[in-house]
Amino acid sequence: MPGLVLPSSVTVPIAIEGGHEEEFEEIGDRSRTLNGNMRQTVRAWKSNHRFRTAPISTATAASIISSLQGSQPLACHGTLIGVSSSTTANYNGQLISRAYTAASTAKFAVLEFRLMES
């Protein structure tokens, strides 16, 4: 199963269906010159990953949230971001949403968050 490990060895269980999306951010600029030619100063492409967890315990959710709110950037690894466990990649983490099961005394939560390459 593809995985993601955040700092302090928190393994994130990713949802099977639609749990991971990858986008690429262009670092630089593109514009047209006066004669209509394209001018570009694209220096790099950075990857952004959006994750949704499978239903997890509230304790695991709290540890993931604390990792995302801790010191930035995060040194992550895992097959989902294409980095082996012997190396790490630096990402900035951002919590997007948190949902609990229907019961008011929920023991499970689903998190959605984004990792943006530093």
N, C-alpha and C positions, 0 to 999 in steps of 0.2 A: 504494500500500500504506500502511495506517495506520502511523504511526510514533510514536516516543518518543525524545526527546533529553535525556540527563542532562547535568549540568555537565561542563565540559571537552569539550563536543561529542562525547560518546560516544553514537552512535546505536544503539538497542537493537532488534535484529530480533525481532519478536514472532511466536510460533508461529501458524500459520494456524488450526488447530482448537483452540478453548478456551484461547487464549493470553492472554485479557484478560477480567477480571470487574470490574464496578464495583458498589460498595456505598455506601450513604449512612448516615452516623452522625448521630444526633440529639443536638444539644448543648442540654441543658436537662433538664427533668424533667416527668413526667406522673404524677398520682396522683388518687385519689378523695377527695372531701370527705366529711364525716360524713353528709350527706344523699344521697350517691351521685353527685353531679355530678362531671364531670371538671375537674380543675384542671391547667393546664399552664403551664410557664415555658420553652417551647422558644424558644431564641434564634437558632439557626442549624442548617443542615444542612451537614455536611462530607463530601466524597467521598473514598472509599478505593478505590484501584485495585490489583488483584492481577494480576501479569503472569507469563507463562512464555515464555522465549525459545525460538526455534528453535535447533537445534544450532549452537553458535558455537565459535570457536577458544578455546583456554584463555587466550590473551593477551587477547582481547576480554572473556572472562568475568572475568579479573583486573581489567581496567579498570572494568568495571561494579561489581564488588564493592568496589573502592577508592572509587568514587563514593558507594556506599551507606554505606560506613563512614567517609567523610570528614566534613567539617563539615556540620552540619544547621542549618536546613532546606536542601533542594536546590532550586535554581531550574531547573525542568524546563519543557519545552514539547513540543508534538506534537499531532497530530490525535486520538490516542487519549484524551488528557485534555482535549481541547477548547480548547487554548491555541495560538495561532499563534506562529510563530517570532519575531515582532516583540515579543512580550511573554512573560513567564514566570509560572509559578505555583509557590508554595513548598510543598514536600512533605517529610515525613520518610520516609526510606527504611529498609527492613528486609529483609534476606535471609532467606528462609524455607527454601529447600532448594537443593542443588547436586547434580547427577547427572552422571556421566561415561558415556561409551560403554562397552560391555562389556569392551573390551580394557584390560589393566592400564596400558598406556602410551597412555592416551587423549589424542587431540589435539582432541577436541570435548567440550563440556559443555552442559548445559541448566540454566539458573538459574530459580528461581521467587522472586519478591520482591513486596513490598507497598509502595505509596506512600500515605501518609496525609496529607491536606491539613492544613497548619499553621493 
